[in-house]
Amino acid sequence: MQMQRLVYGPLKSAAGRGPVGSLASYPFLIVIDGLDECNDKDEVEDLIDGMLAFFHENPFIPLRVFITSRVEQHIQSRLNVPAVLLDNLVDHCSDDDITAFLNVLFQDARRQNPVIQAYVREHGEWPTPSEKRKLVEHIGGSFIFASAVFKFIMESDTSNSHPTTPIDRLPLTLKMNPGLDGLYAQVLARSEHIPHFLDIISTIALLEASLPTLGIAELLGISTHEVVNVLVNLQAIIQADSSYIRVITFASTFAYSSANSSFADGGRACPFI
């Protein structure tokens, strides 16, 4: 209803008063970020359905909608239509963007921080190319995590009896948890009651190489549809189709948590270890 009153109605009204092309040189763009974070699934589905209906009835209105979201079934099923162009950001490596982001932050820090200035005069470039490369690899494409890492490096804890410098804290960031354990636990909990859940998830975590859903089914002696039934609600962290299964969003936290005990929340071991 809000989209109709605030967006669709005014655009249709403006288009009715003159040539559509006179509204703008380029289409208007609406960005909806993090659609998966909306708790009311029915409202999300209504939003998408209303959007698709509007574009079907008004194909020449100069409007585009850009949606970002984790892959959730109630969203994916609505958007998987010819009128929508779907793209998977997992297929687009953002390491170069993360590197550029960190370069700007560290350049500003060097101009403002006397400790860093003194270190650079004595030892040369900081961080070194090798340190930045390791940092980018650890960040794994998450701008939120990149920001948290940089704040950790730069914000000194003066309450500590032995306060450290940014130079000291940089190596420690390579041991930082990305902070997505809560997300994994929440997503995994959706399907834990489904038959074969534990066997399927354990198999994915322990495999050295990816298997398709058919391969997982044959390995466990169950039907392919039973594998899909478990994975369909885990699309935020596991992508699966007939040809492959791929763990996404800091896969190392998921796949190797039992080995390094990193999959914990607030110091409590996660039940999925």
N, C-alpha and C positions, 0 to 999 in steps of 0.2 A: 504494500500500500504506500509506504514512504517513497519507494523508487518510482512508483506511478505518479505521485504528486510532485516530487522534487526533481525528477529527471525525465521520465518518459513523456509525461503530459506537456511540460514546457517545451521540450524539443519538437514534439508533434505540432504544438501550437505555432511555434516559430517557423517551422517548415511550411505550415499551411498559409502563411502570409507572404511567401515569396519562394524563389528557387532555393532548393535545399543547399546547393553549393554556396549560397551567400551567407550561410551560417558561420562558416569558417573555411580557411584555406586547407586545413587538414581536419581529419575527424577528431572530435573530442575524445579524451581517454579517461576512463574511470579505473583506478587501481584498487583492487580489493585484496589486501595482504592478510595472510594467515586465516583463510576461511575455515580451516579445520579447527581453529580455536573457539569457534562458536559452539556452545554446548547444545543448543536446541537444533537437533538434526532436521526436524520437520520444517523449521523456519529457513534453514539453509536450502533444503530441497525446494521450498516454495520460491525462494529468491532466484534460484537457478532456473526453475520452470518458468517463472514470470519473465525472466531475462530472455530466455530462448523464444518464448511466445512473442515478445515485443519485436525481436529481430526478424522472426518469421513473417510477422504482419507488416513490418516497416523496414524492408531490406535496404532502402536507400537513405535512411537517416544517418548522418555522419557521426556515428558513435561507435566506440570500441570499448570493451571491458577486458582488463588484464587481471587475472586471478592467480594468486599464488597460494599453494596449500600442500601439506603432506597428502599422500595418496590415501584417502579414506573412502571406504566402499560407497557410502551414501553420496559422496561428492563425485567420485569417479563414474559411478553408474549414470548420473545425470549429465555429466559433461562428455561422455563418450558417444558423441553424435557428430554427423558430418559437418554441422555448422560451427563446430568448435575445433580450433587448432590446439592440439595437446603437445607439450614438449616436456621432456624429462631433464631436469637440471642436473641429475646425476651424470648425464652424458656430457655435460659442459664443465670441464675442470675450472675451478675458480682460484687456483693457486696463484696465477699471475695477478689477479685482482687483490688477493690477500697480501701478496708481496708489495704491491703498490701502496696499499692501505698502511701497512706497517712502515714502509719507507717514509711516508709523510709524517707519521706519528713520531718515529725516531729522529727525523730531521728537526722537528719542532722541539723535541726533548733536548737535543744537543744544543740548540740555541738558548734554552732556558735554564738548563740544569748545570750548575758549576761543577758538580762532582763528575758528570759525564765529560764536560769540557776538559777538566784536569786529566782524566783518564785517557782521553783521545790524544792530548798533547804528549803524553808519556808513552802510550802504547800503540797509537794509531787507530784505525777505523774500529768503530763499535756500533752495533754488533758486526762481527765479521761476516762475509758472505756465507761461510759454512754454518755459523750460528743462525743466521736468518733462514737458511734453507731447512735446517732441522726444525726450527720453530714453525715454519709454514707447513711442513709435513705433519707435525704434531697437531696443528690447528685443524687440519683436515677440511678446509673449505668453509668453515663457519665464522661469519663476521662477528656474531655474538661472542663466541669463544675467543676470537682474536682480540676483541675489545677487553674482555675480562683478563686475558693474559697480559696485555699491555699495562692495564691498571695495576696488576699485581707487581709487575716489574718496577713501575715508577712510584708507587705509593709506599713510602717508608713507614714502618711501624715503630714510632719513637718510644712506645711503651715497653718495647723489648730492651732488656739490659744490654744487648749487643746488636744494635740496629744495623741492618745490612744496606748495601748500596744497590742501585739498579744492576750494576755489573755482577754482583753476587747473586741476585735473585733471578737473573736470566736463565742459568742452567736449571734452576728449580722448576721453572715452568714446564720443562719437558716431562716432569712427573705429575703434572696437574691432571686431574680427571676432567673431561669435557663437561661434566655436570648434566649428562643426559640420562643418568641411571633411572631417575624418576619417570622419564618418558618411556623408557624401555619397559619398566615394570608395569606401568599403566597399560601400555599397548599389549604386552604379553598376557596380562591378566584377563583380557577380553575373551581369550580362547582357551584358557587352561582347563575349562570344564569339558571341552570337546574330546571325544575319544581319540586316542593316539597322539594327543598334543605333546606330551613329554617326549615320546619316542621321535616325533618329527623334528621338534626344536633341538633336541640333543643331537640328532643326526646332522642337521644343518650346521650346528656349532662345531662339530668334530670333524667334518669332512675337510680334506686338504684341497680338494677341487670341487667346483660347483657341479651339482647334478640337476637335471630337469625334474619336474614333478613326477613324471613317469619313473625316473630312476629312483627317486625316494620311495615311491610306492612299491616298486619291485624289491628294493633292498629290505623293506619292512614287511613285505608280504601282505600289503593292503591295497585297496583300490585307489586310483589316482584321484577320484572325486573326494575321497576321505582326506587326502593331503591338501587339496584345494580348500576343503571345508575349514581346515585349521588356519590356512594362510590368508584367507580372504579378508580377515579383519586385522591382519598384521601388515598391511601394505605401507604403513608409515615407516616401517623399518626393514621390511623384507619384500622385494619385488619378485614375483613368480609368474611364469607362464609355462607353456608346454615345453619350451626349449631350455630354460635355465631358471635358477633361483639365485638371487643376488641380495646379500645383506647390505643395507645402506645406512647412512647416518652414524658414523663412527663405528664401523663394523668391529674394530678391535675390542671395543668395550663389550660388545655382545659375544664375540666368538672366543675371546681368551680370558673372560672375566674369572673363570674358576681357577685359572693359573696364577693370575696376579692380584686376585681379590679386589679388583677395582670396581666391581659391580655392586656397590653398596650405597645406601642412602642414609645420610646422617650418622654414619658409623655402624649402622645395623646391616648385617649381611642380607643381600637380596634373596628372596626365596627361590628365584629362578637359577641361582648358581648351581 
